[in-house]
């Protein structure tokens, strides 16, 4: 996937908004105001930063050079993934949805109910 495909996919998920709170070189995608994906635009190698369960993030970092701890983010939960590396589009989408759902799971129950069975 390229960065435009990532952007289009994120915006296709229910309730997602985008903004650039850190400046024009970084787009973030949110659900109910909570960030689930960072899309930096300044790198030569396109990447995303997503939330994953800590054990999954560690496993992926150990297995792939294209996955590393999130730069300038909580390294327990956030992972940088080179999106034009060895992963196919379906795998990238799976991780995006996992990050999206992980953020939804932390929302108050009334908000979580809005998104149950949507993705």
C-alpha positions in Angstrom: 0.0 0.0 0.0 1.1 3.6 -0.5 0.3 6.5 1.8 -2.8 7.6 -0.3 -4.2 4.1 -0.2 -3.7 4.0 3.6 -5.4 7.4 3.9 -8.4 6.3 1.8 -8.7 3.0 3.7 -8.6 4.8 7.1 -11.3 7.3 6.0 -13.5 4.4 4.8 -13.8 3.2 8.4 -16.9 4.3 10.3 -16.5 7.5 12.3 -12.9 8.3 11.3 -11.6 11.8 11.1 -8.2 13.1 10.0 -6.2 16.2 11.0 -2.7 17.4 11.3 -2.1 18.6 14.9 1.7 18.3 14.7 2.0 20.2 11.4 1.6 19.5 7.7 4.2 16.7 7.7 2.0 14.3 9.9 -1.6 13.2 9.4 -3.4 11.5 12.2 -6.5 9.4 12.0 -8.9 9.4 14.9 -12.0 7.7 16.2 -14.1 9.7 18.7 -11.1 12.0 19.1 -8.6 9.2 19.9 -5.7 8.6 17.5 -5.4 5.1 16.1 -2.9 5.8 13.2 -0.1 8.3 12.5 0.8 8.8 8.9 4.1 10.8 8.6 4.7 12.3 5.2 8.4 13.3 5.5 10.1 9.9 5.3 11.6 8.5 2.1 10.3 5.0 3.1 6.5 5.4 3.7 5.4 4.2 7.1 2.5 4.2 9.5 2.4 4.2 13.3 -0.3 2.0 14.8 -1.4 0.7 18.2 -1.1 -3.1 18.7 -1.3 -5.2 21.8 2.1 -5.1 23.4 2.9 -8.8 22.9 1.9 -8.7 19.2 4.1 -5.5 18.7 7.1 -7.2 20.3 6.6 -10.4 18.2 6.4 -8.4 15.0 9.5 -6.3 15.9 11.5 -9.4 16.6 10.4 -11.1 13.3 10.6 -8.2 10.8 13.1 -5.4 10.3 10.3 -3.4 8.7 8.5 -3.1 12.1 10.0 -1.0 15.0 8.9 0.7 18.1 6.9 3.9 17.4 9.2 6.9 17.0 8.3 9.6 19.6 5.4 7.5 20.8 4.8 5.0 23.7 7.0 2.2 22.6 4.9 -0.4 24.5 1.8 0.2 22.4 2.9 2.0 19.2 4.7 0.4 16.2 6.1 1.9 13.1 5.6 -0.3 10.0 7.2 0.3 6.6 4.1 0.0 4.4 5.9 -0.5 1.0 8.1 -3.2 2.3 7.3 -6.9 2.6 3.7 -6.7 3.7 0.7 -7.0 1.3 -2.2 -4.6 1.4 -4.5 -7.1 3.2 -2.0 -7.4 6.0 -1.6 -3.6 6.4 -5.4 -3.3 6.4 -5.7 -6.0 9.1 -3.3 -4.0 11.3 -5.1 -0.8 10.7 -8.4 -2.3 11.7 -6.7 -3.9 14.8 -5.4 -0.5 15.8 -8.9 1.1 15.2 -10.6 -1.6 17.2 -8.1 -1.4 20.0 -8.8 2.3 20.4 -12.5 1.7 20.3 -12.2 -0.9 23.0 -10.8 1.8 25.3 -13.7 4.2 24.7 -16.7 4.6 27.2 -19.3 1.9 26.6 -21.9 4.3 25.1 -19.4 5.2 22.4 -18.2 1.6 21.9 -21.8 0.6 21.1 -21.9 3.0 18.2 -19.2 0.9 16.5 -20.1 -2.6 17.4 -20.3 -4.9 14.4 -19.3 -2.1 12.0 -15.8 -3.4 11.0 
